[in-house]
Amino acid sequence: MIAAIADTHTTIWYLFSDPRLGSGASASIDAAVSKGEHIGVSAITIVEIVYLMEKGRIPGSALADLRGATLDEAAVLRCIALDERIAMKMMEVPE
């Protein structure tokens, strides 16, 4: 089950254990892990990661790291198609 949708910054900061990941987002991810749920990563986040890699703003390994994390059945992140239902689910993510 998808518990919440992560935006691009949350996804990147989670992947790289960046201290900028807020306590609310961190708590939501931890709660999903403890319940065996998943955090969705939309296709637009993948597009944004490619753009940020091309601009040299994030590590060149970011896309491969995300792909590895979403393919790991034990990991919390899952790639999802972006549709209206998913976009509205983003409203549930704490700031």
Buried (B, 14 or more C-beta within 10 A) or exposed (E): EBBBBBBBBBBBBBBBEEEEBBEEBBEBBEEBBEEEBBBBBBEEBBEBBEEBBEEEEBBEEBBEBBEEBBEEEEEBBBBBEBEEEBEEBBEEBEE
